[in-house]
C-alpha cells in the first residue's frame, strides 16, 4: 500500500474522505444505503468501512479476485478495507444488453447497469447510469486517466488497464449521448464541472 500511495501521489487526509465530504453537503453516513463499485482496489473501495451499514453491489468475480489475488495488479487490494464484513450484493450473469454491451441491470432508479469490462482486474466492471435523455458511463480503470483514449500506448493499456480501450474508443464515437468517464480524472475536470454548475446571480454579483 505504501508503494501504491507513493506512486499515485495519494496523501492521507481525513477531510477528503467520502464520509467527510458528504457531511459537508449535509448528509449523514447512514443516508447511504447502497454503494455500486467498479472494482475493489484500495483507491476505489477504501472508504467502505465508513459505510458499514450499506449494501455493496459488485461483480462476484471481483470479490473472488480480492480474496485470492493472482496477478501483480491485484496486489492493490487492501484487506483492511473489508475486515468490517461488507454487506455484499453479488452479480454474475449478464442477462441484458445496454447499447451493444452485455450487461447486468441493477435494481435502481434511475436506470443503471453493471457492464463487465474484465481485464484490469478479474471482476472489473463499468457502471452505466441514465442521466436525463443521455447516459453517464463510468468505465473506471478500463480507460486511461481523464478518459483520454490516446493518452498511453495500446501495449501499456493492455498490460495495466485491460483490452477494452480500442472498442471503447470506437463505441464512444458512435454514442454522443453517452458521457464516458474514467476512474481517475484530473482536478481540472472537476473544477470545470463546478463552474458549469454555478447558477447565474441575478444581481450581477
C-alpha positions as CSV (number, residue, x, y, z in Angstrom):
1,X,0.0,0.0,0.0
2,X,2.8,2.4,0.8
3,X,4.3,1.8,-2.7
4,X,0.9,2.5,-4.5
5,X,0.3,5.6,-2.4
6,X,3.7,7.0,-3.2
7,X,3.4,6.1,-6.9
8,X,0.0,7.7,-7.2
9,X,0.7,10.7,-5.0
10,X,-2.1,9.8,-2.6
11,X,-1.8,11.6,0.8
12,X,-3.6,10.7,4.0
13,X,-6.1,13.5,4.7
14,X,-9.3,12.5,6.6
15,X,-11.0,15.6,5.3
16,X,-11.1,14.3,1.7
17,X,-12.7,11.0,2.7
18,X,-16.2,10.5,1.2
19,X,-17.9,10.4,4.5
20,X,-16.5,13.8,5.4
21,X,-17.4,15.3,2.1
22,X,-20.9,14.1,2.4
23,X,-21.2,15.6,5.9
24,X,-20.2,19.0,4.4
25,X,-23.0,18.6,1.9
26,X,-25.4,17.9,4.8
27,X,-25.7,14.1,4.6
28,X,-25.0,11.6,7.3
29,X,-23.2,8.4,6.5
30,X,-26.4,6.4,7.4
31,X,-28.2,8.1,4.4
32,X,-26.0,6.0,2.1
33,X,-27.9,2.7,1.7
34,X,-26.2,1.3,-1.5
35,X,-22.8,1.6,-3.0
36,X,-22.0,0.4,-6.5
37,X,-18.3,-0.3,-7.2
38,X,-16.5,-1.0,-10.4
39,X,-13.8,-2.9,-8.6
40,X,-12.2,-3.3,-5.1
41,X,-8.7,-1.7,-5.4
42,X,-7.8,0.4,-2.4
43,X,-8.3,3.7,-4.3
44,X,-11.8,2.7,-5.2
45,X,-13.0,0.8,-2.1
46,X,-11.0,2.4,0.7
47,X,-14.0,4.3,2.2
48,X,-16.2,1.2,2.7
49,X,-15.6,0.9,6.5
50,X,-17.2,4.4,6.9
51,X,-20.4,2.9,5.4
52,X,-20.5,-0.5,7.0
53,X,-24.4,-0.5,7.1
54,X,-24.7,0.0,3.3
55,X,-25.2,-2.8,0.7
56,X,-22.2,-3.0,-1.6
57,X,-23.0,-4.0,-5.2
58,X,-20.2,-5.6,-7.2
59,X,-19.4,-8.4,-9.6
60,X,-18.9,-11.8,-7.9
61,X,-15.6,-12.3,-9.8
62,X,-14.2,-9.2,-8.2
63,X,-14.8,-10.4,-4.6
64,X,-13.2,-13.7,-5.6
65,X,-10.2,-11.8,-7.0
66,X,-9.8,-9.8,-3.8
67,X,-9.9,-12.9,-1.7
68,X,-7.5,-14.8,-4.0
69,X,-5.3,-12.3,-5.9
70,X,-3.2,-13.9,-8.7
71,X,-1.6,-11.0,-10.7
72,X,0.6,-8.0,-9.8
73,X,-2.2,-5.6,-10.4
74,X,-4.4,-7.5,-7.9
75,X,-1.9,-6.7,-5.2
76,X,-3.7,-3.3,-5.0
77,X,-6.4,-4.8,-2.8
78,X,-6.2,-3.7,0.8
79,X,-7.7,-6.4,3.0
80,X,-8.2,-3.9,5.8
81,X,-10.9,-2.2,3.7
82,X,-13.1,-5.3,4.1
83,X,-12.5,-6.5,7.7
84,X,-15.8,-4.9,8.8
85,X,-17.7,-7.5,6.7
86,X,-19.3,-5.6,3.8
87,X,-22.9,-6.5,3.0
88,X,-22.1,-7.8,-0.4
89,X,-24.7,-7.9,-3.2
90,X,-23.0,-10.0,-5.9
91,X,-23.8,-10.3,-9.6
92,X,-22.7,-12.6,-12.3
93,X,-24.9,-13.5,-15.2
94,X,-25.2,-10.9,-18.0
95,X,-28.8,-11.1,-18.8
96,X,-29.5,-7.9,-20.8
97,X,-27.8,-5.7,-23.4
98,X,-27.0,-2.0,-22.9
99,X,-26.2,-0.1,-26.1
100,X,-24.3,-3.0,-27.6
101,X,-22.6,-4.2,-24.3
102,X,-23.6,-7.3,-22.4
103,X,-24.8,-6.0,-19.1
104,X,-26.4,-6.7,-15.7
105,X,-29.3,-4.4,-14.8
106,X,-29.2,-3.1,-11.3
107,X,-32.4,-2.6,-9.1
108,X,-32.2,1.2,-9.0
109,X,-33.9,4.3,-10.3
110,X,-32.6,6.0,-12.4
111,X,-31.8,3.0,-14.8
112,X,-28.4,1.6,-14.0
113,X,-26.2,-1.3,-15.3
114,X,-23.0,-3.1,-14.4
115,X,-21.1,-3.6,-17.7
116,X,-18.4,-6.2,-17.4
117,X,-15.0,-4.8,-18.6
118,X,-12.8,-7.6,-17.3
119,X,-9.0,-7.1,-17.6
120,X,-7.7,-4.5,-15.1
121,X,-9.0,-7.0,-12.5
122,X,-10.9,-10.2,-13.0
123,X,-14.2,-8.7,-12.0
124,X,-13.8,-5.1,-13.1
125,X,-17.0,-3.5,-14.5
126,X,-18.2,-0.2,-15.8
127,X,-21.3,1.4,-14.4
128,X,-23.9,3.0,-16.8
129,X,-26.4,5.4,-15.3
130,X,-29.3,7.1,-17.0
131,X,-28.8,10.8,-17.0
132,X,-31.9,12.6,-18.3
133,X,-32.0,11.9,-22.0
134,X,-28.5,10.6,-22.0
135,X,-26.1,8.3,-20.1
136,X,-23.1,8.5,-17.8
137,X,-20.7,5.6,-18.3
138,X,-18.1,5.3,-15.6
139,X,-15.5,3.0,-17.1
140,X,-13.2,3.2,-14.1
141,X,-9.8,1.7,-14.7
142,X,-10.7,0.3,-18.1
143,X,-9.7,3.7,-19.5
144,X,-6.6,5.9,-19.1
145,X,-6.7,9.0,-16.9
146,X,-9.4,11.6,-17.9
147,X,-10.8,9.1,-20.4
148,X,-8.3,10.2,-22.9
149,X,-8.2,7.2,-25.3
150,X,-4.8,8.0,-26.7
151,X,-3.1,9.1,-23.5
152,X,-1.0,6.0,-23.3
153,X,0.2,3.4,-25.9
154,X,-2.0,0.4,-26.6
155,X,0.6,-2.0,-25.2
156,X,0.6,-0.2,-21.9
157,X,-3.2,-0.1,-21.8
158,X,-3.3,-3.9,-22.4
159,X,-0.8,-4.5,-19.7
160,X,-2.2,-2.2,-17.0
161,X,-5.9,-1.5,-17.7
162,X,-7.0,-4.3,-19.9
163,X,-8.1,-4.8,-23.6
164,X,-11.1,-2.6,-23.9
165,X,-9.7,0.8,-24.9
166,X,-9.9,0.3,-28.7
167,X,-13.5,-0.9,-28.5
168,X,-14.5,1.9,-26.1
169,X,-12.8,4.4,-28.4
170,X,-14.8,3.3,-31.4
171,X,-18.0,2.8,-29.4
172,X,-17.9,6.3,-27.8
173,X,-17.6,7.9,-31.3
174,X,-21.0,6.4,-32.2
175,X,-22.7,7.3,-29.0
176,X,-22.6,11.0,-28.4
177,X,-25.5,10.7,-25.9
178,X,-23.1,8.9,-23.5
179,X,-20.7,10.8,-21.3
180,X,-17.7,8.5,-20.8
181,X,-15.6,8.9,-17.7
182,X,-12.5,7.1,-16.3
183,X,-11.9,6.2,-12.7
184,X,-9.1,8.8,-12.5
185,X,-9.8,12.3,-13.6
186,X,-7.6,15.3,-13.3
187,X,-8.6,18.0,-10.9
188,X,-9.2,20.4,-13.8
189,X,-12.1,18.3,-14.9
190,X,-13.9,18.7,-11.5
191,X,-13.1,22.4,-11.4
192,X,-14.7,22.8,-14.8
193,X,-17.8,20.9,-13.6
194,X,-18.1,23.1,-10.6
195,X,-18.0,26.2,-12.9
196,X,-20.7,24.7,-15.1
197,X,-23.0,24.0,-12.2
198,X,-22.8,27.6,-10.8
199,X,-26.2,29.3,-11.1
200,X,-26.1,32.9,-12.6
201,X,-26.5,35.5,-9.9
202,X,-29.5,37.8,-10.9
203,X,-28.0,40.7,-9.0
204,X,-24.9,40.5,-11.2
205,X,-22.6,39.8,-8.2
